[in-house]
Amino acid sequence: MRSSILKTLLAGLVGGIILNLVMLLTFRLIGFGLNGGGILMDPSIQSHKLIAVWTQMEPIPLAISNPALITAGLILFSVGHSFIYRWLAPSWPKGIMARAVRMAFLVFFLSFLFFEFFTPFNMFGEPVSLIFLELIFWAMIAIAESFAIATVFEWRSENKER
């Protein structure tokens, strides 16, 4: 049991690190740009309300004002995803690919798709074209995190089957 908890925590830690790296590469570098000049901050296509929330309205989001706190929080979410994986994976087909795809779909559909619909679309009036771009980013994040979690959990069992 102890080894199972440690493996779950390790999978969550690895998944959280990967999640944060892919988020950095997608949302930060492409979406927002290093200096705020990315496509998601282009005032000619982006909702002025969303731009104001990220750049002008106090308090500025913690992702900008205290990114370490958000990074740590995302790692904790990934640890939670790892516990969910541990609970559900035994009922899924064996293998990293089969289980990671199912986990990625679960995380994407229940977290990211809901978030994009409810917050950027509903509250901020973000254009649908940018929401689709963000959904691509979120899909990449969900896939990367889920493959990291599945790999930590399934690595030994996949090697034993060969």
C-alpha positions as CSV (number, residue, x, y, z in Angstrom):
1,M,0.0,0.0,0.0
2,R,2.8,2.4,0.9
3,S,4.5,1.9,-2.4
4,S,1.2,2.5,-4.2
5,I,0.8,5.8,-2.5
6,L,4.4,6.8,-3.3
7,K,3.9,5.8,-6.9
8,T,0.7,7.8,-7.0
9,L,2.4,10.9,-5.6
10,L,5.3,10.5,-8.0
11,A,3.0,10.1,-11.0
12,G,1.2,13.3,-9.9
13,L,4.4,15.2,-9.4
14,V,5.8,14.1,-12.8
15,G,2.4,14.9,-14.4
16,G,2.2,18.3,-12.7
17,I,5.7,19.2,-13.9
18,I,4.8,18.2,-17.5
19,L,1.5,20.0,-17.3
20,N,3.3,23.2,-16.2
21,L,5.9,22.9,-19.0
22,V,3.4,22.4,-21.7
23,M,1.3,25.2,-20.3
24,L,4.4,27.4,-20.4
25,L,5.0,26.5,-24.1
26,T,1.4,26.9,-25.2
27,F,-0.3,29.6,-23.2
28,R,2.7,31.7,-22.1
29,L,5.0,31.6,-25.2
30,I,2.4,31.4,-28.0
31,G,-0.8,32.6,-26.4
32,F,0.2,35.5,-24.2
33,G,3.8,36.0,-25.5
34,L,6.7,36.8,-23.3
35,N,5.9,40.5,-23.1
36,G,2.1,40.2,-23.5
37,G,2.1,40.4,-27.3
38,G,0.8,36.9,-28.1
39,I,-2.3,36.1,-30.1
40,L,-4.5,35.7,-27.0
41,M,-3.7,39.3,-26.0
42,D,-4.2,40.9,-29.5
43,P,-6.8,43.7,-28.9
44,S,-7.9,43.5,-32.6
45,I,-9.4,40.0,-32.0
46,Q,-9.5,39.4,-28.2
47,S,-12.3,40.5,-25.9
48,H,-11.3,43.8,-24.2
49,K,-12.9,42.5,-21.0
50,L,-10.6,39.5,-21.0
51,I,-7.5,41.6,-21.7
52,A,-8.5,44.0,-18.8
53,V,-8.8,41.1,-16.4
54,W,-5.4,39.8,-17.2
55,T,-3.6,43.2,-17.4
56,Q,-5.5,46.0,-15.6
57,M,-8.1,45.0,-13.1
58,E,-6.9,44.6,-9.6
59,P,-6.0,42.2,-8.3
60,I,-4.0,40.9,-11.3
61,P,-4.5,37.1,-11.6
62,L,-2.1,35.1,-9.5
63,A,-0.7,33.4,-12.7
64,I,0.9,36.8,-13.4
65,S,1.5,38.2,-9.9
66,N,2.5,35.0,-8.1
67,P,3.2,32.3,-10.7
68,A,4.9,30.0,-8.2
69,L,1.7,29.6,-6.2
70,I,-0.2,28.7,-9.4
71,T,2.5,26.3,-10.5
72,A,2.4,24.5,-7.1
73,G,-1.4,24.5,-7.3
74,L,-1.4,22.9,-10.7
75,I,1.0,20.2,-9.4
76,L,-1.5,19.5,-6.6
77,F,-4.3,19.2,-9.2
78,S,-2.1,16.7,-11.1
79,V,-1.6,14.7,-7.9
80,G,-5.4,14.6,-7.6
81,H,-5.6,13.4,-11.3
82,S,-3.1,10.7,-10.4
83,F,-5.3,9.4,-7.6
84,I,-8.3,9.4,-10.0
85,Y,-6.1,7.5,-12.5
86,R,-5.2,5.0,-9.8
87,W,-8.9,4.5,-9.0
88,L,-10.1,4.2,-12.6
89,A,-7.3,2.6,-14.6
90,P,-7.8,-0.9,-13.4
91,S,-11.2,-0.9,-15.3
92,W,-9.5,0.4,-18.5
93,P,-7.7,-1.7,-21.1
94,K,-4.0,-2.3,-20.2
95,G,-1.2,-0.2,-21.6
96,I,0.1,3.3,-21.4
97,M,-1.5,4.5,-24.6
98,A,-5.0,3.1,-23.9
99,R,-5.1,4.4,-20.4
100,A,-3.4,7.8,-21.1
101,V,-5.9,8.5,-23.9
102,R,-8.9,7.8,-21.6
103,M,-7.4,9.9,-18.8
104,A,-6.6,12.8,-21.2
105,F,-10.2,12.7,-22.5
106,L,-11.6,12.7,-18.9
107,V,-9.4,15.6,-17.8
108,F,-10.0,17.6,-21.0
109,F,-13.8,17.1,-21.0
110,L,-14.5,17.5,-17.3
111,S,-12.0,20.4,-16.6
112,F,-10.8,22.3,-19.6
113,L,-13.8,22.2,-21.9
114,F,-16.1,23.2,-19.1
115,F,-13.7,26.0,-18.0
116,E,-13.5,27.4,-21.6
117,F,-17.3,27.3,-22.0
118,F,-18.1,28.8,-18.6
119,T,-15.4,31.4,-18.2
120,P,-13.8,32.8,-21.4
121,F,-16.9,32.2,-23.5
122,N,-19.6,33.0,-21.0
123,M,-18.0,35.6,-18.7
124,F,-15.5,37.4,-20.9
125,G,-17.0,37.2,-24.4
126,E,-13.9,35.7,-25.8
127,P,-14.2,35.0,-29.6
128,V,-14.9,31.4,-30.6
129,S,-11.8,31.3,-32.8
130,L,-9.5,32.0,-29.7
131,I,-11.5,29.5,-27.6
132,F,-10.7,26.8,-30.2
133,L,-7.0,27.7,-30.1
134,E,-7.1,27.5,-26.3
135,L,-8.9,24.1,-26.5
136,I,-6.0,22.9,-28.7
137,F,-3.6,24.1,-26.0
138,W,-5.7,22.4,-23.3
139,A,-5.8,19.2,-25.3
140,M,-2.0,19.2,-25.5
141,I,-1.7,19.8,-21.8
142,A,-4.2,17.0,-20.9
143,I,-2.5,14.6,-23.3
144,A,1.0,15.4,-21.9
145,E,-0.1,15.2,-18.3
146,S,-2.0,12.0,-18.8
147,F,0.8,10.3,-20.6
148,A,3.2,11.2,-17.9
149,I,0.9,9.8,-15.2
150,A,0.2,6.7,-17.2
151,T,3.8,6.1,-17.9
152,V,4.8,6.3,-14.2
153,F,2.0,3.9,-13.3
154,E,2.4,1.4,-16.2
155,W,6.1,1.4,-16.9
156,R,7.0,-1.7,-15.0
157,S,3.9,-3.7,-16.1
158,E,4.5,-2.8,-19.8
159,N,8.2,-3.9,-19.5
160,K,7.1,-7.2,-17.8
161,E,4.7,-8.0,-20.6
162,R,7.4,-7.8,-23.3
